Amino acid sequence: MKIEVRQGAIQDLEAALIVVNLFEGVTEPRGATHAVDQALAGRIGEVLSWGDFRGKLNETALLYPGADFPAKRVLIVGLGKQEEFDLDKVRQVSATAARKARSIGVTEYATIVHGAGAAGLDAAEAAQALAEGTLLSQYRFTQHRTETDTLDEEKQLDTVHVLVFSAELVETIEHGVRVGEAIAAAVNWVRDLVNQPANYATPSILAEEARRMAEAAGLSFQAIGPAEMRQLGMGALLGVAQGSVQEPRLIILEHNPGRREDPPVVLVGKGITFDSGGISLKRSENMEAMKGDMAGAAAVMGAMRAISTLCISQRVVGLMPATENLPSGSAYKPGDVVKTIIGKTIEVTNTDAEGRLVLADALGYAQRYEPAAVIDLATLTGACVVALGQVAAGLFSTDDDLVARIEAASRVTAEKVWRMPLWPEYGEQIKSEVADMKNTGGRPAGAITAAMLLRKFVGDLPWAHLDIAGVSGSDKDRPYQPKGATGYGVRLLVEMLRSFDTPIPAAI
């Protein structure tokens, strides 16, 4: 699908459909909507007076103007309350318009940039949000389907024209749209990776996907296998992997690799390509969803793709430890002790707490880069889902400045985070009598004790951990988020990295 920016007045455009908007409670159209209303001899105003359309967020009204108007259809989309309007509302209403256009069989339409007028949003940021919402809303995962249904039979959107009235703003809007396109493409690619069945996304296949992407994006790529892992002393990652015939991989991507003098930001993503729980077997109900236990690794891969496309100045390294966690005669067992890359030992009390083990070795490996900051993402604990549901990721960190950057990025992207404590008392729960620590601390504060273990592998580095177990997938259909993998973390990381060389934005 293409998004084209052009200068002109939307009321003069010959098109199958044009999209305008209204805030909730508005009785007289303004801006571009007012211009369209005048050209329609007040028909939008009539709709408002009838009460058929109130401008509530994502509400729509479709008009058929007739032969005297250049466009065949006019779609009005509700922006909600003006005082609550923000960039995420731009994404939502842009997605709503795109989905409505597709549902009525339109393959090409024109729209104004929602929020760049009366709402007072930055024009480039609003254009970026428009592109993101439009493209993210069209995502479908149909690779393995051979039969069609109503969704498949809908016509695909081919082109969206973004009409800009002011010639002075065309370049600004164009830039915003291209940024949004790059980010949305990365998110949709990540959704594909996470939605893939585990037999189509083994550790070696995931590494191959990363290699192909790196080659296209201009990133450096390396994949470490079992032999080198043994040389490095990555006993925790190898311990988790030993129950599967699929070999593990540590996937390494680097952006701006030539700038060796610059401390990088290191992103680490949990890549359990299927998690049965190992010997501590999960219940069979909904186990198929465990193909998505590599959503953290996929998000890091997607973020690396996007920052390369956007030519972000910061040096960035992505580390993705990838393995399956399966039960077998060779699988690691409760009671085993594994030795990590930094020499610390971990007693395994539950083989279904494997994510923190593979991350421990990856975080230990990250220290060799002497990074400016380390951020890891992982579908780590059900406890975090209990605490925060499917609304926000749990944020744990040793560095207030890094938290401020992540929270600022979260406000822009609407990928919500909520900071959780790392008080020393929680560390008591993972003390072991036979090793340096144990990999579980019991049911109380389960998300926190998992983070406490990870903390032991970053030393004094600025570090943040995002537990994305509740937000990596959605069981509801939302405007720019179809059911399934969300691609959570890509937009958050990219936004944070885009502003890494700038002062920390003040909290709102």
N, C-alpha and C positions, 0 to 999 in steps of 0.2 A: 504494500500500500504506500502511496506517495502523498506527501504533504507539500503543497506548493504555496508560496507566499506571493501575493500580487497586490499592487496598488489599485484602489478604485472604491466606488461607492456600492455597497452591497445591494441597494435597492435597484440599481441599474443593470445588474448581472443576469444574463440569461442562464438559467440553471435548472436542474431537476428539483433542487431543494436549496433553500438558504436558511441559515440558523441565526436567530437573534435571541435576546434574553430580556428578562424583567426581574426586578427584585420583588420580594413579597411585600404586599401592602401598597405598592405603587399604583396610583390611579391614572396617571398620565405618562405614557412612554417617553423615554429620553434617549438622547444619543442616536446611535444607528437604528435602534428599534423605533424611535420617533420618526426618523426619515422613512423607514419602511411603512410605518403606519400612515404617514401623510400620502405616500404613493398608493396606498390601499384605501384611500378615502376614509380613514378612521376605523377600519375593521378590527384592528387590534384593540383599540379603545372600547369598541362594542363588546368584544369578548370579556374584557375586564369588567365592564358595567353589568354584564349578565351574571358575573360570579362563577363562570365556568372555569376560569383560570385565575389563580390567586398568586402565582409566583413562588409557591413553596419549592424548597430545594428539590431538584430533579423532577419536578412536575413538568409535563409537556402539553402543548396544544398545537395541533396541526391544521393549517389553513390552506384552502385551495383557491387562489386568487382569481383565476379565470384568465381569459385571453388578453385582457388589458394590462397585465403585469408580466414583466420579463420572466420571473421564476414560476415554475409550475406549482411549487409548494413552499409554504413558509412554516418553519418549525420555531415555536417559542418555547424556550426552556427556562424553568424557574431557578433563580439564583439563591432563594432563601432570603433571610434577613440581611440587610446591607451591613449592619454592624458586626455580623458574624462571618462575613465573607472573607475567605483567605485563599491561598494557593491550592489547598486541597479541594476546596469547593470548585475551583477552576477545573481540576482534574475530573471531579465527579460529573459536573454538568457537560463537559466535553465528551466524556464517556457516554453519558446518557444520550446526547445528541447522535453520536456515532452508532450506538446500538439501535436507536429508533430508526435512523436512516437505513441501516442494514435490514431491519425487520420489515420495512415496507418495500424492499427490493431496490432501493436507490444504490447505485454504485459510485456516484460522484456527487459531492455537494460542496457548498461554500459556507463559511462561518466567519463571524467576527471573533476577535480575541476577548473572551470573557474576562472581566476584571481590570482591563487596561484603561477603562474610561472612568465612570463615576466611582468605582470601587477604589481607585487610586493605587492599584498594585503596580509594581515595576513592570514595564512592558515586556522586557526580555524574559523575566521570571514567569509572567503570565503566559507568554507564548510557549515557554518550555513546558509548563504545566498542561497547557492545551494539547501539545504533542504527546506528552506522556499519557494523559487520560484517554486520548483518542486511540492510540496504538495499543495500550494495555487492555483496553476494553474488547478488542477484537481477537484476543488470544483464544485459541482452541487447541487441545491436544487430541489429534485424531490419527496419529501415525499407524496405530495398530488396528484400526477399524476398517472393515470391508463392507459394512452395511451402512446406509445413510439414514438419517432421521431429519426432523424438521430443521434443526440447527444447520446440518450439513447442506440442506437444500436451499437455505437462504443465500442470496447473492452476496459475493464478497465485495467489500468496499475497495475501490480502485484508487480514487484520488480525493483528497480533501483540499479545497482551496481556502486559504486564510486571507481574507480581504482586509486591507489596511487603508484607511481613508487618507491618512497623512503620509505624504511621500517621505517626509523626514524620518518616519518610524519604520520604514520597510526594512532597512538593514538591521535594526535592533530586533525586530520581530523575527527576521530570517535567522539571526544568530540563535535566539532562544529556541526556535523550532528545531534547529539542527542539534542543539544540545539535548533537547527532549527526545528526539529520534534516537540518538546514540544510547541514551540511558534506557529507554523503553526496549530497544532491541536487545540489550544485555539482559534486562529483566525477563523478557519472554524466552530468551535462550536458556536462562537458568530454570525457568518453569518447565521447559522441555526436559532438562536434565533430571530434575527432581521428580517429575511425573513418570519418567521411564521405569518400566519394570526392572527389577534387580538383575534379571538375566541379560538385559540390554545395557546395563550400567555397572559392570563389575569394576573393581579397582583398575585393572589394565585398560578397560574401555574408557573409563573416566580420564585416565592419564592420556590416552590417545586423543580424546576430545579436547583436552587442554593443550596438547601439542599442536593440533590443527588450528585451534583458535589463536595460540601464541604466534604461530607462523604468519597468520593473516593479519594480526594486530601489531606485530613488531615487538613482541615481548620475548625475553629469553626464557627457555624452558629446560627443565631437567626433571627426570623421574628416578628416584632412588628405589632399588629393589631389595629383596631380603638379604642378599649377601652383603651389600654395603651397610644395611641397617645393623647387621650383626657386628660389623667392624666398628660402627659408631656406638654400639652399646644400647641400641633402642629396644631394650627387653620388654618394655610395656606394650609398645605397638606390635612387636613380634608375638608376644603372649596372646594378645587378642586374636591375631591373625592365624594362629597355629591350628585352629579347628576347621579351617576352610581349605579346599584345594585351590582356591583363587589366591594368587600371590598378592601381598600388600604392595602399595606404592606410597612413597612420599613425593608428592607433586610440588615442584618449585617453579614459580613464575616470578619474573622480575621486570619492572618498568623503570626505565632510565638506569640500566645496569652499569653504564659507563661512568656514572658519577660515584665512584667508590669512596670518595672523600666525604660524601654527604651521608649522615646517619639516616637509614630508611625508616619508614613506617612499615612494620611487619603485620600482615593480616594472616590469621590462622583459622582454618575452617575444618570442623569435624567432618570426616568423609566415610562414615559407616554405610557402605552401599546396601547392606541388608543387615538388620539386627533382629535375630531370633531370641536374644537374651543369652545365648550360649547354654551352658549346663544349667544355669538359673533361668530355665526356659520361660518365655512370656506365655500368656494365655493365647490360644489360637484366634480368639475373637479380635478382629481388626489388625491382625499381625501383618496383613498385606500392606498396611500403611507404612511399615518399617522400611520399605524401599526408599522412603524420603528422609532417612536418618543421615543422609549426606547433604542436607540442605545448607549447612554451614559452609562446607567445601564449595558447593555450587555457587553460593553467594559471593565467596571470595573470588572464584573464577570469573563471575560476571562483573564484579567490580573492577578487576584487573583489565578486562576487555574494555569497559567503558572509559576508564581513566587513560588508557592508551589512545583510544579514539579521540578523546578530548584533549590530548597532549598536556595533561596535568604536570606541573613542574616538579612536584615532590617525587623523590625516589621511593618506590614501593615494592615490597617483596610479599608474595603470597605463598603460604605453606599449607598444603592439604594432605594430611595423613589419611590414606584410603585403605579400607579393609572390610571384609565381611566378619560378622560375629555369629558363629554357628556352633552347635554341639556335635561332637564326634569323638572317636577314640583318642584323637590327638588334641582335643580342645583343652584350654586351660581350665582350672577347676577352682571352686571355692576352697580357700586355704592355701593356695599357691602364693608364692612371693615372686614378684618380678622386679628386676633392676633396671632403672631408667638411664637415659643418656647422660644425666648429670651425676649418676652414682647413687641417688636416693632409691630406697627400696619401698615397695608398696605391697601390703598383704591384700590379696583378693578375697573379699568376703561375699561378693555378689558379682557374677560374671556379666550381669546385665547393667552394671555400672562401668561399661567399657569405654565410653566416650572420653571420660576424664583420663583414662590410661593412655589412649593414643594422643590426646592433646598434651599430656605431660611430656612425652618425648618430643613432640613438635615445638612446644614452647621452649623446652631445653635447647633444641636445635636453633631456635630463633636468636638465642643469646649471642651466637657467633657473629651476627651482623652488627652488634653494638647499636641497636636501633634507637631512634628517637622516641618510639612508642610501639607497643604491641597491643593488638586488638584481636580477640578470638571470638568466633561465632559458632554456636553449637546447639543442636536440638538435644540438650543435655539431660533435663530432668522433667519427669511428670510433676514433680513438686512445684516447679515454676508455673506450670499450667494451672495447678490448683490455686496458686497465689494470685496470678494475674490474668487467668483465662486466655482468651484468644485476642486480647486487645493490645497488649504491650509485651515487649521482651524485658526480661530481668537484666538490669545493668549493675555490674559489680566492678569496682575499680579501686586502685591504690593512688589515683592521681586526680585531684579536683579539676585541674586545667583540662585534662583529657575528657573528663565527664562533661565539662562545660561545652566543649566542642561537639561532642556527640549529642548532647541535649539540644544545642542550637540547630544542628543538622536535622534532628528529629522534628523540631517545630516546623521546619521548611518542608520536609518530605512527608510528614504525618505517619512515618514509621515509628510508632510510639515506643518509648523506653521508660522504665521506672527503676530508680536506683535502690538497691538493696544493701544491707549492712554487711561488713566483713569484720565484725568485732572478734577479738582474740578468743573469747569464750567459746565460739563455735568450733574453734580448732580442737578443743578437748574431745569432741565427738569422733574425730578421725585418728586418734592416737591408737597405736597398735602395740601389742606386747611382743610381737615377733619381727616387726619391721619398722621402718621409719614412720610409716603411716598406714592406714587401711583405706580402701577405696570407697567405703560407705560409712556414714555416721548415723544410720538409723532413719526412721521416718521424720522426726522433728527437724525442721529447717533443712530439708533435703537439698534444695537448690543452693542454699548458702554453704553447706558443708562441701558440696561438689566444687564450688568456687574457691573455698578455702584450700582444697587440694591443689587446684590449678595455680593458686597464688605462690605455692612453694617452688614453682618452676620458672618464675620470671625474675627472681632476684630483686634488685632495686629499680628495675625498669618501670617507666610509666606504663601501666597495663590496664586494660579494660576487658571484661568478659561479658558477652551478650548471650544469655540463654534464650534461644528463639524457638523452644519446643512448642509454644502455644501459637506462634504467629507464622510458622513456615508453611502452613497449609490452611485452607479455609473450607468449611463445609457449607458455606452460604454463598450465594451469588450476589455480588455487589457491583456498582457501576463500572469500576475499572479493575475489578478482581473477580473473574469467574471462579467457580468452585475448583479446588485442587491446589496445586503449589502456588504460592504467592510471589516467590522471588524476593522475600523480605531480606533486607540488608544491603542490597545492591545500591538502591537510591540513597540510603542512609550513609553508607561508606563513601560513595562518590561525593556527596554534598560535603561531608566532613573533610575529605581530602582536598576538594577544590578550595576550601577556605583555610587550609592548614598553615599557609604562610601569612595569614592576615590575623589581626587582633581577634580575640574571642568575642563573638557577639554577646551583647548584654541580654540577660533573661527578660522575657516578656512578662 
